[in-house]
Amino acid sequence: MSKITNDTFLRAAKGEETSHVPLWYMRQAGRSQPEYRALKEKYSLFEITHQPEICAYVTRLPVEQYNVDAAILYKDIMTPLPAIGVDVEIKSGIGPVISNPIRSLKDVEALGVIHPKDDVPYVLDTIKLLTTEQLTVPLIGFAGAPFTLASYMIEGGPSKNYNKTKSFMYAEPKAWFALMDKLATMTISYVKAQIEAGVSAIQIFDSWVGALNVADYRHYIKPVMHRIFTELRSEGVPLIMFGVGASHLALEWHDLPLDVVGLDWRLQINEARDLGITKSVQGNLDPAILLAPWEVIEERTKAILDQGMKQPGYIFNLGHGVFPEVKPETLKKLATFVHEYTTK
């Protein structure tokens, strides 16, 4: 029976004092790891996530290689969508492509309901394997937020400007709020099943919600996010919010019933604190800096850590995911540096 022996990540998420600043990296599993690339020559992402032994290995690997303070489940934000009737395929070099995009209220009403134990048992089995046998650090589960999922479902795939999504939101408010409601119900069920299976924290990725201004966020998105976090609150695990290019929404997130505000590299931690963010924060080294010389990485990291350490409740991370070009030894060296520099 595995048990957590390093809980610094969980304590920082709750705003408690820690012996060092905990860290993990978004997209730490896969992409830049040679072991993962070797697996990808044999298996697709779909096949890896459907085989708990392999998926657990991919999830566990960065913890063993880099000595990070938390693992994040290896899967995709699209994972629960087929269960509600979305035909999604992850295409190499493109991303998620959806062959039955949402165009009307009728399309929204046709969406089904997820039953995690029947629809995604492989996700829950992977979690159980990791948390009962393999990990001694917390496992973070996650889900995509309704706006980001809706953007793929309406656009039919990745987008640069989200014009179809926003025009649907403005022109079809009844259909939009019905879609938000369906996706919230799915997210709550899916996340609760992950927690029941053993994850110790949850991160909600609203990757593309930065495309909206504050007024639209408050009207079209915040109520559904409030519902999700309120319903997950009773589960008793730390809840983290993250999006890219969404610094203007940081205070809106802080206002939600969650524990940790994730920041990308556009908003400094000092600036976030000055705005009035008193909850725990996570972030926020620009991942592109990982391709710079070590002296630059160290200097930038020190500056971020010095800001983060001014008060308890700080988790070091990147401002977005690890690039495939980043060398694993850089991530290991950075984790060692963060631990050594911040050990009290």
C-alpha positions as CSV (number, residue, x, y, z in Angstrom):
1,M,0.0,0.0,0.0
2,S,1.6,3.3,-1.1
3,K,1.2,6.3,1.0
4,I,2.1,10.0,0.6
5,T,5.4,10.8,2.4
6,N,5.9,14.2,0.8
7,D,2.8,16.4,1.2
8,T,4.4,19.8,0.7
9,F,2.4,20.4,-2.4
10,L,-0.9,19.8,-0.5
11,R,0.1,22.0,2.4
12,A,1.2,24.8,0.1
13,A,-2.1,24.5,-1.8
14,K,-3.9,25.1,1.6
15,G,-1.7,28.1,2.4
16,E,0.3,26.4,5.1
17,E,4.0,26.7,5.8
18,T,6.3,24.2,4.1
19,S,9.9,23.1,4.5
20,H,10.6,24.0,0.9
21,V,8.6,25.4,-2.1
22,P,7.0,22.4,-3.8
23,L,6.9,22.2,-7.6
24,W,5.5,20.2,-10.4
25,Y,5.5,21.0,-14.1
26,M,2.5,21.2,-16.4
27,R,2.9,18.5,-19.1
28,Q,5.7,17.0,-17.1
29,A,4.5,13.5,-18.3
30,G,5.4,12.7,-21.9
31,R,6.5,14.9,-24.7
32,S,10.1,15.7,-23.8
33,Q,10.9,12.3,-22.3
34,P,12.7,9.7,-24.5
35,E,11.0,6.8,-22.7
36,Y,7.6,8.4,-23.6
37,R,8.6,8.9,-27.2
38,A,9.6,5.3,-27.5
39,L,6.2,4.3,-26.1
40,K,4.5,6.7,-28.6
41,E,6.1,4.8,-31.5
42,K,4.1,1.7,-30.4
43,Y,0.9,3.2,-28.9
44,S,-1.4,6.2,-29.6
45,L,-2.4,8.6,-26.8
46,F,-5.7,6.9,-26.8
47,E,-4.1,3.5,-26.4
48,I,-1.8,4.7,-23.6
49,T,-4.6,6.2,-21.6
50,H,-6.7,3.1,-22.0
51,Q,-4.0,0.8,-20.5
52,P,-3.7,1.6,-16.7
53,E,-0.2,0.0,-16.3
54,I,1.3,2.0,-19.2
55,C,-0.6,5.2,-18.3
56,A,0.6,4.9,-14.6
57,Y,4.2,4.4,-15.8
58,V,4.0,7.6,-17.9
59,T,2.4,9.5,-15.0
60,R,5.0,8.2,-12.5
61,L,8.1,8.7,-14.6
62,P,8.6,12.5,-14.1
63,V,8.3,12.1,-10.4
64,E,11.1,9.5,-10.4
65,Q,13.2,11.4,-13.0
66,Y,12.9,15.0,-11.8
67,N,12.0,14.6,-8.1
68,V,8.9,16.9,-8.4
69,D,6.5,17.1,-5.4
70,A,3.4,16.0,-7.2
71,A,2.3,13.8,-10.2
72,I,-0.4,14.8,-12.6
73,L,-2.5,12.1,-14.2
74,Y,-1.5,11.5,-17.9
75,K,-4.6,12.0,-20.0
76,D,-6.3,14.6,-22.2
77,I,-9.0,17.1,-21.4
78,M,-11.1,15.4,-24.2
79,T,-11.2,12.1,-22.3
80,P,-14.7,12.3,-20.9
81,L,-16.3,13.8,-24.1
82,P,-17.0,10.6,-26.0
83,A,-19.1,9.4,-23.1
84,I,-21.6,12.2,-23.7
85,G,-21.7,11.7,-27.5
86,V,-18.9,13.8,-28.8
87,D,-17.0,12.2,-31.7
88,V,-13.5,13.4,-31.0
89,E,-10.2,12.2,-32.4
90,I,-6.7,13.5,-31.4
91,K,-4.9,14.1,-34.7
92,S,-1.1,14.3,-34.6
93,G,0.1,17.8,-35.3
94,I,-3.4,19.3,-35.1
95,G,-4.9,18.3,-31.7
96,P,-8.5,17.3,-31.0
97,V,-10.8,17.2,-34.0
98,I,-14.6,16.9,-33.6
99,S,-16.7,15.5,-36.4
100,N,-20.1,16.4,-34.9
101,P,-19.7,20.0,-33.8
102,I,-22.4,21.8,-31.8
103,R,-24.4,24.1,-34.0
104,S,-27.8,24.5,-32.2
105,L,-29.8,24.0,-29.0
106,K,-30.9,20.7,-30.5
107,D,-27.3,19.5,-30.7
108,V,-26.8,20.5,-27.0
109,E,-30.0,18.7,-25.9
110,A,-28.8,15.5,-27.7
111,L,-25.7,15.3,-25.5
112,G,-25.8,12.5,-22.9
113,V,-24.6,12.1,-19.3
114,I,-21.3,10.5,-18.2
115,H,-21.2,7.5,-15.9
116,P,-17.5,7.5,-15.0
117,K,-17.3,3.9,-13.6
118,D,-18.8,2.6,-16.9
119,D,-17.5,5.1,-19.4
120,V,-13.9,5.8,-18.2
121,P,-13.0,2.9,-15.9
122,Y,-9.4,2.9,-17.3
123,V,-8.9,6.4,-15.8
124,L,-10.1,5.3,-12.4
125,D,-8.0,2.1,-12.6
126,T,-4.9,4.2,-13.4
127,I,-5.5,6.4,-10.4
128,K,-6.0,3.5,-8.1
129,L,-2.8,1.8,-9.3
130,L,-0.8,5.0,-8.8
131,T,-2.2,6.0,-5.4
132,T,-2.3,2.5,-3.8
133,E,0.9,1.1,-5.1
134,Q,3.2,3.5,-6.8
135,L,3.4,7.1,-5.7
136,T,4.6,8.7,-2.5
137,V,3.7,12.2,-3.7
138,P,0.1,13.5,-4.3
139,L,-1.6,12.7,-7.6
140,I,-3.3,15.7,-9.2
141,G,-6.4,14.8,-11.3
142,F,-7.9,17.3,-13.7
143,A,-10.6,18.3,-16.1
144,G,-11.2,20.8,-18.9
145,A,-13.5,23.7,-18.0
146,P,-16.8,24.2,-19.9
147,F,-15.6,27.2,-22.0
148,T,-12.5,25.4,-23.2
149,L,-14.3,22.2,-24.0
150,A,-17.2,24.1,-25.7
151,S,-14.6,25.9,-27.8
152,Y,-13.5,22.6,-29.3
153,M,-17.1,21.3,-29.6
154,I,-18.3,24.4,-31.4
155,E,-15.2,25.1,-33.6
156,G,-14.7,21.5,-34.4
157,G,-11.1,21.6,-33.4
158,P,-8.4,24.0,-32.2
159,S,-8.9,27.7,-32.9
160,K,-6.8,30.9,-32.8
161,N,-9.6,33.4,-32.3
162,Y,-12.7,31.4,-31.1
163,N,-15.0,33.4,-33.4
164,K,-17.5,30.6,-33.8
165,T,-17.6,29.9,-30.1
166,K,-18.1,33.6,-29.2
167,S,-20.7,34.2,-31.8
168,F,-22.6,31.1,-30.6
169,M,-22.4,32.5,-27.1
170,Y,-23.7,35.9,-28.1
171,A,-26.3,34.7,-30.6
172,E,-27.6,31.6,-28.9
173,P,-27.6,32.4,-25.1
174,K,-30.2,29.7,-24.3
175,A,-28.2,27.0,-26.1
176,W,-24.9,28.4,-24.6
177,F,-26.1,28.2,-21.0
178,A,-27.6,24.8,-21.7
179,L,-24.2,23.6,-23.0
180,M,-22.4,25.1,-20.0
181,D,-24.9,23.3,-17.7
182,K,-24.3,19.9,-19.4
183,L,-20.6,20.3,-19.4
184,A,-20.6,21.3,-15.7
185,T,-22.6,18.2,-14.8
186,M,-20.2,16.1,-16.7
187,T,-17.1,17.7,-15.1
188,I,-18.5,17.4,-11.6
189,S,-19.3,13.7,-12.0
190,Y,-15.9,13.0,-13.7
191,V,-13.9,14.9,-11.1
192,K,-15.7,13.4,-8.1
193,A,-15.0,9.9,-9.6
194,Q,-11.3,10.8,-9.8
195,I,-11.3,12.0,-6.2
196,E,-13.1,8.8,-5.1
197,A,-10.5,6.7,-6.9
198,G,-7.7,8.4,-5.0
199,V,-6.4,11.8,-6.5
200,S,-5.4,14.3,-3.8
201,A,-6.0,17.5,-5.7
202,I,-7.8,18.8,-8.8
203,Q,-6.7,21.3,-11.5
204,I,-9.3,22.7,-13.8
205,F,-7.8,23.8,-17.1
206,D,-9.7,26.7,-18.7
207,S,-6.9,26.9,-21.3
208,W,-8.6,29.3,-23.8
209,V,-11.0,31.4,-21.6
210,G,-8.5,34.3,-21.8
211,A,-10.2,35.0,-25.2
212,L,-13.1,36.6,-23.2
213,N,-13.1,40.0,-21.5
214,V,-14.0,40.3,-17.8
215,A,-17.6,41.4,-18.4
216,D,-18.3,38.4,-20.7
217,Y,-16.5,36.1,-18.3
218,R,-18.8,37.2,-15.4
219,H,-21.9,36.8,-17.4
220,Y,-21.3,33.7,-19.5
221,I,-18.8,31.7,-17.6
222,K,-18.4,32.6,-13.9
223,P,-21.8,31.2,-12.8
224,V,-21.0,27.7,-14.2
225,M,-17.5,27.8,-12.7
226,H,-19.0,28.8,-9.3
227,R,-21.3,25.8,-9.5
228,I,-18.5,23.4,-10.4
229,F,-16.2,24.5,-7.6
230,T,-19.0,24.8,-5.0
231,E,-20.0,21.2,-5.7
232,L,-16.4,19.9,-5.6
233,R,-15.7,21.9,-2.4
234,S,-17.3,19.2,-0.2
235,E,-14.8,16.6,-1.5
236,G,-12.1,18.2,0.7
237,V,-9.2,18.3,-1.8
238,P,-7.4,21.4,-3.0
239,L,-8.9,22.9,-6.1
240,I,-6.6,24.8,-8.6
241,M,-7.7,27.0,-11.5
242,F,-5.5,27.6,-14.6
243,G,-5.7,29.2,-18.0
244,V,-3.4,30.8,-20.5
245,G,-3.4,34.5,-21.4
246,A,-6.0,35.1,-18.7
247,S,-4.2,37.4,-16.3
248,H,-7.2,39.8,-16.5
249,L,-9.4,37.1,-15.0
250,A,-7.1,36.3,-12.0
251,L,-9.3,38.2,-9.6
252,E,-12.4,36.6,-11.0
253,W,-10.9,33.2,-10.2
254,H,-9.8,34.3,-6.8
255,D,-13.5,35.1,-6.1
256,L,-14.5,31.5,-6.8
257,P,-14.6,28.8,-4.0
258,L,-11.2,27.3,-4.9
259,D,-7.8,27.1,-3.2
260,V,-5.1,27.9,-5.7
261,V,-4.9,30.6,-8.5
262,G,-2.7,29.4,-11.3
263,L,-0.8,32.1,-13.1
264,D,0.9,32.1,-16.5
265,W,4.0,34.2,-17.1
266,R,2.3,37.4,-18.1
267,L,1.3,38.4,-14.5
268,Q,4.1,38.5,-11.9
269,I,3.3,37.0,-8.5
270,N,4.0,40.4,-6.8
271,E,1.4,42.0,-9.2
272,A,-1.1,39.3,-8.4
273,R,-0.7,39.9,-4.7
274,D,-0.9,43.6,-5.2
275,L,-4.2,43.1,-7.0
276,G,-5.6,41.5,-3.9
277,I,-5.0,37.8,-4.5
278,T,-4.6,36.3,-1.0
279,K,-5.2,32.6,-1.9
280,S,-2.3,30.3,-2.7
281,V,-0.8,30.9,-6.1
282,Q,0.9,28.5,-8.6
283,G,3.4,29.4,-11.3
284,N,4.9,30.9,-13.4
285,L,8.2,30.5,-15.3
286,D,7.7,31.0,-19.1
287,P,8.3,27.5,-20.5
288,A,10.3,29.1,-23.4
289,I,13.0,30.0,-20.8
290,L,13.7,26.3,-20.3
291,L,15.4,26.5,-23.8
292,A,17.7,29.3,-22.6
293,P,21.2,28.9,-21.0
294,W,21.2,27.7,-17.4
295,E,22.3,31.1,-16.0
296,V,19.1,32.7,-17.5
297,I,16.9,29.9,-16.2
298,E,18.4,30.3,-12.7
299,E,18.1,34.0,-12.7
300,R,14.5,34.0,-13.8
301,T,13.6,31.2,-11.4
302,K,15.2,33.0,-8.4
303,A,13.2,36.2,-9.2
304,I,9.9,34.1,-9.2
305,L,10.8,32.2,-6.1
306,D,11.7,35.4,-4.2
307,Q,8.3,36.8,-5.0
308,G,6.5,33.5,-4.2
309,M,8.2,32.9,-0.9
310,K,7.1,36.2,0.6
311,Q,4.1,34.4,2.1
312,P,3.0,30.8,2.6
313,G,0.8,29.2,-0.1
314,Y,3.1,29.1,-3.1
315,I,3.7,26.3,-5.6
316,F,6.4,26.7,-8.3
317,N,5.3,25.7,-11.8
318,L,5.6,26.8,-15.4
319,G,3.3,29.4,-16.9
320,H,2.2,26.7,-19.4
321,G,3.2,23.2,-20.4
322,V,6.7,21.7,-21.0
323,F,7.7,21.9,-24.7
324,P,8.8,18.7,-26.5
325,E,12.2,20.3,-27.1
326,V,13.0,20.8,-23.4
327,K,15.8,18.5,-22.2
328,P,14.7,16.2,-19.3
329,E,18.0,17.0,-17.5
330,T,17.1,20.7,-17.5
331,L,13.8,19.9,-15.7
332,K,15.7,17.7,-13.2
333,K,18.3,20.4,-12.6
334,L,15.6,23.1,-12.1
335,A,13.7,20.9,-9.6
336,T,16.9,20.4,-7.6
337,F,17.6,24.2,-7.7
338,V,14.1,25.1,-6.5
339,H,14.3,22.6,-3.6
340,E,17.8,23.8,-2.6
341,Y,17.2,27.5,-3.0
342,T,13.9,27.4,-0.9
343,T,14.7,24.9,1.8
344,K,14.3,26.6,5.2
